[in-house]
Amino acid sequence: MGDEPLSAHGTRRLIDAVVRRRSRRAADRLVRAYYDALLRFVSRQVRDADEADAIVQESFIAALRSLSSYDPDKGAFATWLYRIATYKVIDWRRARPAQALSVDDVGVSPSEPRFGQNVPSQAADADLLERIGASIANEDERTQVIWRLRIYERMSFPEISAVMDMPEPAVKARHYRLLSRIRKEFGDEYE
């Protein structure tokens, strides 16, 4: 469905056309340009293709309705969309039973030590990852958004800081506090 990526200037022109002239064509172009990337992001978290597609559609509807509030000085349009989609995923998780995670879901990044490398069996892995997922779902929304952007989208701390409109040290503190708590709570199950 996706078209070629838009430049920041091209994106801005389309946003202006949607906001000022209510151009359906410009709105369609925006959706097509960012659809595939947003679907990949949501699919990594939801794992059900139909549900992921529905969440992406809800995300675009919400984005188009509030497009006039988008501020390019606070971050790229794509990161603004990721933020909307992240909140839609959080809402979806609250409304449905917990979904099992994969080992990749609890990793951090290539430069950080992996949490969960020595999983003894797939059955134990599935149970443990489900409990970790439930634990993360109990965190406040901002911490969940930071976690999801870091883990699923592999965003850097400066990028997350821009998306969340938070100082980078605050983003890092929330992320590492959560990671430390998860390691403390579940780490011994890997030995």
N, C-alpha and C positions, 0 to 999 in steps of 0.2 A: 504494500500500500504506500510505502514511503517514497517520497521524491528525493531529489538530491538535497543535501543539507543547505540551509540558507545562511548567508552571511548575517552578521549582526545588523548591518544596514538594511538588508532585504527583509529580515524579520521585523525590524522597526517600521518599515514602509507598510508591510502587511497589517501589523497591529494598528497603525494609524488608519488604514483603510477600513478595518473592521470597526474601530471605535468611532471614527468620524462619519463614515458613509454607510456603516452597517453592511459592508460588502460581504455577501455570502461566498463569493469566489475567493476573496482574500482569506476568509475563515477556513475554507476548504483547503487552501494551499498551506496554511499554517498547520492544520491537523495532519495533512499528508506528509509534510516535511518532518514532523516530530513523532509521528505515530509509532513507527517501528522501534525507535530507541525507548520510548516510554513503555511499549508493550514488553520489550526485553526486560526492562527494569522491574515491572510489576510481575512478570512471569517467574522471575527468579524467587519471588517471595510467595506467590500464591500457588503455583504449580498446577492449577487447573485452567486449561486454555480458555474455556468459556467464562469462568469467573474473572480471569485476568483481562480478557477483552472487555467485559462489562465494566470493570474498574477503570480501565483506560478511557472508555467512553464517558463514564461519569467524571473523570478527571478533566477531559477536554470540555465537557459541558460547563463544569464549574469554572474552568479557566476562561472560556469565552464570555461567560456571564460577568466575570470580574476583571476582564481584560483592561478596563480603564484604570484599574488600581495598580497594574503592573508598573514597577519603577525600574527602568534599566540601570539606574545608578546603584541599585542594591544587588544586582546580579544579572546573569544572562537569563534569557527567556527560558532556555532548557532547564536551568536549575530551579526556576520558579515553577515550571511544570512538575519537576521531580518532587518538589515540596508538596504540591497539591496532591499528586499521586500517592505520596507517602502517607499523608493523612487519610486518604481514601482507603489505603490498605489497612491502616490501623483501625478505621471504622469497620471495615469488612471483618477483620479478625475478632473484634469485640462482638460482632453479631453472629459469629459462627464458632463451632468448636475448634479447639487448638489443632493446628496442622503440624505434622512432623517436619522437622528441619533436616537438612543434609549436613554432612561434615563441612562443606564449603560455607555454610551459613554461620558457623561460629569461628571461622578464620578471621584474620585481621587484615594483613596485607603482606606482600612478598618481603617487605623489609622488617616485619615484626615476627616474633616467634609464633608459630601456629599453636592454637589451643585445640587439643583434641587429636593429636597425631597418632597416638598409640591406642586406638580404640580396639578392644579385644574381640568383639564380635558384632555382626550387623544387628542382632536382636538387642544387645545391650546398647549399641549405638543409637538405634531408633528410640528406645525408651529414654535414654539420657538426653538426646537432642530434643525430644518432645518436652521434657521437664525444663530444659534450658529455655526453649521457646516460650513456655508458659511464664517462666521467671522474667524474661525480657518484656513480655506483654503486660506485666504488672508495673513496669517503670512509668514515669511520667511521659507525656507525649513528646516533649522536646528531646528527651534522652532516646526514646524509640526512633525518632526521626534521624537523629545523629547516627545512631547505630546502623539503621537501614541504609543511609546514604554512604556510610563508610564501608559497610560489609557488602551490600548488594551492588552498589554503583562504583565502589572503589574510589570515591571522591577523596581528595586531599583535605586536610584540616582547613586550609585557607578557602577552598571551594565550599566546604560545609559552613564555614563561618559566614560567607557571603549569602548562602541560601537561607541560613537561619537568622541572619541579621544579629549575630552574637559575636563577641570578641573571640578570637581564635583560642586564647588560653581557657576560656570557659567551655568551648566545644571540646577541647582536649581533656579537660578535667572531667567532664561528664562521661566521655567515652572511656577513659582509662579507669575511672571509678567503677563503671559498670563491668568492664573487662576484669578488673581485680576482684569484684564481688562474685562474678561467675566462676573465676578460677578458684577462689576460696571455697565457694559453695559446692562446686562440682569437680574440682581438679583431682581430688583423691580417687575418684572412680576410674581414672585412667591408669592408675599404677597397678 
